[in-house]
Amino acid sequence: MYDVLLNSPVSAEAQTLLPTVETMVGVLYFGLFAISFDFVSGYTGYLSFGHAVFYGTGAYTVILVANGKVPLLGPGTPFMLSLVVGGLLAVVLAILVGLVSFRLSGVYFAMITLGFAQVLYVFVRGWDYVANNPRDGPAVGPSHVEGFQIGVPGVDQLSLAIGVLTGDEVSLLGSTLSSTAVSYYMVGLVVLACYFAMQRIVHSPFGRVLLAIRENEERAVAVGYNTYLYKLGAFAISGFFAAVAGGLFAGFRRSASPENSFYFLVTGDALLASIIGGFGTLAGPLYGRLFDETVREFLSPAGQGGGLLPYLRALLGQETLDAPVLGDATVGGLIDLLLNGHASLYVGIVFVLFVLYVPDGLLGTLRSRVGGTFADAVPARLWGEDR
């Protein structure tokens, strides 16, 4: 569909407005991380500011397994198994962190999780075992030249490799899907499966208790629930899926660093996506991340794909761009001043506006308008509530 738009009469506008396929792969795996963050923070009310620890654990596990640095797991270990191993390690880590952190609540819980995250961030930056230069982080070694495969382990016909340069290309219905497009669909399958798993948990009796904790934890305790264990379980589940997201990130990028995996600002990006998409909606953070990345790419400078700045330069022409506006300032200079390199500024403004005027986020606001989830509201609108 994207290729069709790029070859249409509105190709310039499509390239300006739509994120690239490679950007969409990033939206998927980071969106899964944001969903896992929302699973514990949006459904229990406990903000985990150290959630990047689990994301980084999954990312580092995948790369270390591929480099043969994990005991009992050789470089030939299937990628899907590496994802599970990373998730289980994150579960153990989440339990250890949660045993201490859930003794507290509110801002104290947020700060202690942030403290744990910073301790591990500093630790991995100086851990020579993971890489020759741990500050730059590990990368997949030259002995593992093939791409990481998503599918059924051990069955090549049911598996496809991901990665920009190492991914598989697929011929389908007379057209060829590039390695990036294949990565988009395969990563999307894993993200979709993880989302449905978390969705099922949220709608289970376990998930109902989490909602009770968020609304009134004292009353949940009075009813007889051991809220400490429920919060710890939610934290462990959330950590597992956060690690899977980190593993997908490392599998696609074939590298990781402390800054893009363990650093606390990674959690900040998940918080941003959750607020824009809607806390406690599960799917909302994915839409929030898509919105964030779309705005950033729309305001990207020249040389980084489509965006408003290259579009305006091509549309206006050099003569218009050189036209004076005020003194020595030209139209092109004014456009550069307002747009070039200021995407984060405008995203920050959008974030403030969302907090002030759309507190329920994109999906939360839409659900309130239609009177419930789309799965319930759409059939009710089409066939009537009686059916």
Secondary structure, 3 states (H helix, E strand, C coil): CHHHHHCCCCHHHHHHHCCCHHHHHHHHHHHHHHHHHHHHHHHHCCCCCCCHHHHHHHHHHHHHHHCCCECCECCCCCHHHHHHHHHHHHHHHHHHHHHHHCCCCHHHHHHHHHHHHHHHHHHHHCCCCCCCCCCCCCECCCCCCCCEEEECCCCHHHEEEECCCCCCCEEECCEEECHHHHHHHHHHHHHHHHHHHHHHHHCCHHHHHHHHHHHHHHHHHHHCCCHHHHHHHHHHHHHHHHHHHHHHHHHHHCECCHHHHCCHHHHHHHHHHHHHHCCCCCCHHHHHHHHHHHHHHHCCCCCCCCCHHHHHHHHHHHHHHCCEEECCEEHHHHHHHHHCCCHHHHHHHHHHHHHHHCCCHHHHHHHHHHCCCHHHHHHHHHHCCCC
